[in-house]
Amino acid sequence: MGSLISDFITPLPLVGLFLIVMVIFYFLSKGADIIVNEAVAVSTHLRIPTSVIGATIVSLGTTLPEVSVSVLAAMKGNYDLALGNAIGSVMVDTGFILGLTLLISPIIFDYSAIRIESWIQFFTGLFIVVIAIPVASEASIGVISKTTGMMMTVLLIVYLVWSFRNGMNKLEYYYDDYTEKYRTESLIKQVFFLILGMGIVIISSDLLITVVETIGLKLGVSQTFLATTLVAFGTSIPELVTSIKAILKGHGDLAFGNIIGADILNILFVTGLAAVFAKNQLLVSEVFFNLHFPAMLFILVAFRYFTLVNKHTIGRMEGGILLGTYLVYLGLTGM
C-alpha cells in the first residue's frame, strides 16, 4: 500500500504535494477533534471532573497527531522526523501558539494552579536533552534507547495519574448544558466514533510521512528541517485551534494549561513512544545539540521566568518575546 501511494505522489509537482499536505493536516485536525469530543462524551457518562478531562483526555487528544507521526516515522527508521516533530511541536506550542495567543489577549491565570505543571514542563525539556547527550566524548550522535523510552512512558503514566488525582480533588463536573447532551447519547456510538477518530489520525499520519519524505527529496532539504517546521506546525493545529477558541471565549487559563500539558506530552509521550517503537534505538543527530535543544531550553526558561515574575498575568510583551524567539529559531532552522 505504501509503495502504491509513493508511486502516485512522486511524479506530482511541489504545489500538488503541498496541497496534499494541507488536506492531510485538515484530516489530522478533524480526527483529533473527534477524539477529544468523544472522549469528553465518554467521560461525561462516567462523571469524570472537567479538570481531569482537561489535564488528561484533551491534552492526550490534541497530542495524538504528533504521537502517530513520530511513532510511525521511528518504526520506519526516520529518526530525524520522529524527534524533530516532537521538539518542533514544543517550539510551535510555546513560541508560536502561546505567543500569538498572548498577542490576541493577555492571560490571567492562577499561579498556584499551574506551579507544579510548569516546573514539570521545564524539567522534562531538560531531561530529554541530558539523556540524549552522547556517552562517548568524540561521538556526535546521541541515543535515546528503548529502555529510556519505556522509562519516559512510565513517567508519563505517573504524571497522568497525578493529574487525575489532583483534578478529582477539585470536584468540577461536566453538568452544564454543553455536555448534558452527551449523557443522552449511546455509549456504544461514542466509543465507535472515538475509534474512528483514532483511525483517521493514524492513516493521515502514515500518509503525511510519505509525502514529507517526497517533498524533502524534491527540495533537497533535510528531514529535520521539515519535521521541526512544516510537520510540527501541522500536527500542532489542534493546540492552536483549542488555544485561540479558549481565548475568544474568555478562558485564557484553559489555553495556558493546554500548552503546558501539550509540551509535557510531546516530550514524554511522543518521544518516549517513538524510542520504544524505533527499529533499534532513537538516534539524535548533531543538529539537535547545535540548534533545536538549545532553542527549546531557551524558550522554556523564558516561559518559566515569565510565570515566576508575573504570577497572575502574562501580557502582550511576553507574547511578543515568545513569538519573536520562535521566528528567529525558524530562520536559523532554514539556514
C-alpha positions as CSV (number, residue, x, y, z in Angstrom):
1,M,0.0,0.0,0.0
2,G,2.8,2.4,0.9
3,S,4.6,1.8,-2.4
4,L,1.4,2.4,-4.3
5,I,1.0,5.8,-2.6
6,S,4.7,6.6,-3.1
7,D,4.4,5.8,-6.9
8,F,1.3,8.0,-7.1
9,I,2.7,11.1,-5.4
10,T,6.3,11.0,-6.6
11,P,5.6,12.5,-10.1
12,L,3.4,15.3,-8.7
13,P,4.7,18.8,-8.7
14,L,5.6,20.5,-5.4
15,V,2.4,22.6,-5.5
16,G,0.4,19.3,-5.6
17,L,2.4,17.8,-2.8
18,F,1.8,20.8,-0.5
19,L,-1.9,20.8,-1.3
20,I,-2.0,17.1,-0.3
21,V,-0.2,18.1,3.0
22,M,-2.8,20.7,3.7
23,V,-5.6,18.2,3.2
24,I,-3.8,15.7,5.5
25,F,-3.5,18.4,8.2
26,Y,-7.2,19.0,7.9
27,F,-8.0,15.3,8.5
28,L,-5.4,15.2,11.3
29,S,-7.2,18.2,13.0
30,K,-10.7,16.7,12.4
31,G,-9.5,13.3,13.7
32,A,-8.1,14.9,16.9
33,D,-11.3,17.0,17.3
34,I,-13.4,13.8,17.1
35,I,-11.2,12.1,19.6
36,V,-11.5,15.0,22.1
37,N,-15.2,15.4,21.7
38,E,-16.0,11.7,22.1
39,A,-13.5,11.3,24.9
40,V,-15.3,14.1,26.7
41,A,-18.6,12.4,25.9
42,V,-17.5,9.0,27.4
43,S,-16.0,10.8,30.4
44,T,-19.3,12.6,31.0
45,H,-21.1,9.3,31.1
46,L,-18.6,8.2,33.8
47,R,-19.0,11.5,35.7
48,I,-15.3,12.4,35.5
49,P,-14.5,16.0,36.6
50,T,-13.8,18.7,34.0
51,S,-10.3,19.4,35.4
52,V,-9.4,15.8,34.9
53,I,-10.6,15.8,31.3
54,G,-8.7,18.9,30.6
55,A,-5.4,17.7,32.1
56,T,-5.5,14.2,30.6
57,I,-8.0,13.5,27.8
58,V,-8.0,16.8,26.0
59,S,-4.2,17.1,26.2
60,L,-3.8,13.5,25.0
61,G,-6.2,14.0,22.2
62,T,-4.6,17.2,20.9
63,T,-1.2,15.5,21.0
64,L,-2.2,12.3,19.2
65,P,-1.2,13.6,15.8
66,E,2.4,14.2,17.0
67,V,2.4,10.7,18.6
68,S,1.1,9.0,15.5
69,V,3.6,10.8,13.1
70,S,6.6,10.3,15.3
71,V,6.0,6.6,16.2
72,L,5.4,5.7,12.6
73,A,8.5,7.6,11.5
74,A,10.6,5.9,14.1
75,M,9.3,2.5,13.1
76,K,10.4,3.3,9.5
77,G,13.9,4.4,10.7
78,N,13.2,8.1,10.0
79,Y,14.6,9.3,13.4
80,D,15.1,13.0,12.5
81,L,11.5,13.2,11.5
82,A,10.4,11.4,14.7
83,L,12.4,13.5,17.1
84,G,12.1,16.7,15.1
85,N,8.4,16.6,15.2
86,A,8.4,16.3,19.0
87,I,10.9,19.1,19.7
88,G,9.5,21.3,16.9
89,S,6.0,20.9,18.4
90,V,7.3,22.2,21.8
91,M,8.7,25.3,19.9
92,V,5.4,25.8,18.0
93,D,3.3,25.4,21.1
94,T,5.3,27.6,23.5
95,G,6.7,30.0,20.9
96,F,4.2,30.5,18.1
97,I,0.8,29.4,19.6
98,L,1.3,30.8,23.1
99,G,3.0,33.9,21.8
100,L,0.2,34.5,19.3
101,T,-2.5,33.8,21.9
102,L,-0.9,36.4,24.3
103,L,-0.8,39.0,21.5
104,I,-4.5,38.5,21.0
105,S,-5.2,38.9,24.7
106,P,-3.2,38.9,27.9
107,I,-3.8,35.7,30.0
108,I,-4.9,36.0,33.7
109,F,-4.0,32.8,35.5
110,D,-3.9,31.2,38.9
111,Y,-0.2,30.6,39.5
112,S,-0.8,28.1,42.3
113,A,-2.8,26.0,39.8
114,I,-0.1,25.7,37.3
115,R,3.0,26.0,39.5
116,I,3.8,22.2,39.6
117,E,2.9,21.6,35.9
118,S,5.1,24.5,34.7
119,W,8.1,23.1,36.6
120,I,7.4,19.6,35.2
121,Q,7.2,21.2,31.7
122,F,10.7,22.7,32.2
123,F,12.4,19.7,33.7
124,T,11.0,17.3,31.1
125,G,12.6,19.5,28.5
126,L,15.9,19.5,30.4
127,F,15.6,15.7,30.9
128,I,15.4,14.8,27.2
129,V,18.5,16.9,26.4
130,V,20.5,15.3,29.2
131,I,19.6,11.7,28.3
132,A,20.3,12.3,24.6
133,I,23.9,13.6,25.2
134,P,26.4,11.2,23.5
135,V,28.2,9.0,26.0
136,A,31.5,8.9,24.2
137,S,33.2,12.3,24.1
138,E,34.1,12.0,20.4
139,A,30.6,10.9,19.3
140,S,28.4,13.4,17.5
141,I,25.2,11.3,17.5
142,G,23.2,10.8,20.7
143,V,20.9,7.9,21.5
144,I,17.6,7.5,23.3
145,S,17.3,3.8,23.9
146,K,14.2,1.7,24.1
147,T,14.7,1.3,27.9
148,T,14.8,5.1,28.2
149,G,11.7,5.4,26.1
150,M,9.9,2.9,28.4
151,M,11.1,5.0,31.4
152,M,9.6,8.1,29.8
153,T,6.4,6.3,29.2
154,V,6.3,5.3,32.9
155,L,6.9,8.9,33.9
156,L,4.0,9.9,31.6
157,I,1.7,7.5,33.4
158,V,2.8,8.8,36.8
159,Y,2.1,12.4,35.5
160,L,-1.3,11.4,34.2
161,V,-2.3,9.6,37.5
162,W,-1.1,12.6,39.5
163,S,-3.2,14.9,37.2
164,F,-6.2,12.7,37.6
165,R,-6.0,12.6,41.4
166,N,-5.3,16.4,41.5
167,G,-8.3,17.1,39.3
168,M,-10.6,14.7,41.3
169,N,-9.9,16.9,44.4
170,K,-11.4,19.9,42.6
171,L,-14.8,18.2,42.0
172,E,-15.7,20.3,39.0
173,Y,-18.1,18.1,37.0
174,Y,-19.4,18.4,33.4
175,Y,-23.0,19.1,34.4
176,D,-23.5,22.1,32.1
177,D,-25.8,22.5,29.0
178,Y,-22.9,21.8,26.7
179,T,-22.2,18.3,28.0
180,E,-25.7,17.4,29.1
181,K,-26.4,16.2,25.5
182,Y,-23.6,13.6,25.9
183,R,-25.5,12.0,28.8
184,T,-28.4,11.0,26.5
185,E,-26.3,9.6,23.6
186,S,-25.4,6.0,23.2
187,L,-22.2,5.0,24.8
188,I,-21.5,2.5,22.1
189,K,-21.9,5.2,19.5
190,Q,-19.5,7.4,21.3
191,V,-16.9,4.7,21.6
192,F,-17.3,3.9,17.9
193,F,-16.6,7.5,16.9
194,L,-13.7,7.6,19.3
195,I,-12.1,4.6,17.5
196,L,-13.0,6.2,14.1
197,G,-11.1,9.4,15.1
198,M,-8.1,7.4,16.1
199,G,-8.2,5.6,12.8
200,I,-8.3,8.9,10.9
201,V,-5.3,10.3,12.7
202,I,-3.2,7.1,12.2
203,I,-3.9,6.8,8.5
204,S,-3.4,10.5,7.9
205,S,-0.1,10.4,9.8
206,D,1.2,7.5,7.7
207,L,0.4,9.3,4.5
208,L,1.9,12.5,5.8
209,I,5.3,10.8,6.4
210,T,5.4,9.6,2.8
211,V,4.5,13.0,1.4
212,V,7.0,14.8,3.6
213,E,9.8,12.4,2.6
214,T,9.0,13.1,-1.1
215,I,9.0,16.8,-0.6
216,G,12.3,16.6,1.2
217,L,13.9,14.7,-1.8
218,K,12.4,17.2,-4.3
219,L,13.6,20.3,-2.4
220,G,16.9,18.8,-1.3
221,V,16.3,19.8,2.4
222,S,16.8,17.7,5.5
223,Q,14.0,15.7,7.2
224,T,14.9,17.5,10.4
225,F,14.1,20.9,8.8
226,L,10.7,19.7,7.5
227,A,9.9,18.0,10.8
228,T,10.6,21.0,13.0
229,T,8.8,23.4,10.8
230,L,6.1,22.0,8.4
231,V,5.2,18.8,10.2
232,A,5.5,20.3,13.7
233,F,3.2,23.2,12.8
234,G,0.7,20.9,11.1
235,T,0.5,18.4,13.9
236,S,0.1,21.3,16.4
237,I,-3.1,22.6,14.7
238,P,-5.3,21.1,17.4
239,E,-3.4,23.0,20.1
240,L,-3.6,26.2,18.0
241,V,-7.3,25.9,17.5
242,T,-8.0,25.0,21.1
243,S,-6.0,27.9,22.5
244,I,-7.5,30.6,20.2
245,K,-11.0,29.3,20.8
246,A,-10.4,29.4,24.6
247,I,-9.1,33.0,24.4
248,L,-12.0,34.2,22.3
249,K,-14.4,32.6,24.8
250,G,-12.6,34.3,27.7
251,H,-10.9,31.1,29.0
252,G,-7.3,32.1,28.8
253,D,-6.3,29.9,31.6
254,L,-7.5,26.9,29.6
255,A,-5.2,27.9,26.8
256,F,-2.4,28.2,29.2
257,G,-3.0,24.7,30.7
258,N,-3.4,23.2,27.2
259,I,0.1,24.4,26.1
260,I,1.8,23.3,29.3
261,G,0.2,19.8,29.1
262,A,1.0,19.5,25.4
263,D,4.7,20.3,26.0
264,I,5.0,17.7,28.7
265,L,3.3,15.1,26.5
266,N,5.3,16.0,23.4
267,I,8.5,15.1,25.3
268,L,7.3,12.1,27.5
269,F,4.6,10.7,25.3
270,V,5.7,11.5,21.7
271,T,9.5,11.0,22.2
272,G,9.1,8.1,24.7
273,L,6.9,6.0,22.4
274,A,9.0,6.9,19.3
275,A,12.0,5.5,21.2
276,V,10.1,2.4,22.3
277,F,8.9,1.6,18.7
278,A,12.1,2.6,16.9
279,K,13.8,-0.2,14.9
280,N,16.8,-0.3,17.3
281,Q,17.0,2.9,19.2
282,L,16.2,6.6,18.6
283,L,19.3,8.3,17.1
284,V,19.8,12.0,17.9
285,S,21.8,13.8,15.2
286,E,24.2,16.6,15.8
287,V,21.9,19.4,14.6
288,F,19.7,18.8,17.7
289,F,22.5,19.7,20.0
290,N,23.6,22.6,17.9
291,L,20.2,24.2,17.4
292,H,17.0,22.5,18.4
293,F,17.7,21.6,22.0
294,P,19.3,25.0,22.9
295,A,16.3,26.8,21.3
296,M,13.8,24.6,23.2
297,L,15.5,25.1,26.5
298,F,15.7,28.9,25.9
299,I,12.0,29.2,25.2
300,L,11.1,27.0,28.2
301,V,13.3,29.1,30.5
302,A,11.8,32.3,29.2
303,F,8.3,30.9,29.8
304,R,9.2,29.7,33.3
305,Y,10.7,33.1,34.1
306,F,7.5,34.9,32.9
307,T,5.3,32.8,35.1
308,L,7.5,33.2,38.2
309,V,7.9,37.0,37.8
310,N,4.3,37.9,36.8
311,K,2.5,35.3,39.0
312,H,-1.0,36.2,37.8
313,T,-0.9,37.8,34.3
314,I,1.3,37.4,31.2
315,G,0.8,40.1,28.6
316,R,1.5,41.1,25.1
317,M,5.1,42.0,25.7
318,E,5.9,38.4,26.9
319,G,3.9,37.1,24.0
320,G,6.0,39.2,21.6
321,I,9.2,37.8,23.1
322,L,8.0,34.2,22.8
323,L,6.8,34.7,19.2
324,G,9.9,36.6,18.3
325,T,12.1,33.7,19.7
326,Y,10.2,31.2,17.6
327,L,10.6,33.3,14.4
328,V,14.4,33.6,15.0
329,Y,14.5,29.8,15.5
330,L,12.6,29.3,12.3
331,G,15.0,31.5,10.4
332,L,18.0,29.6,11.9
333,T,16.4,26.3,11.0
334,G,16.2,27.2,7.4
335,M,19.9,28.2,7.1
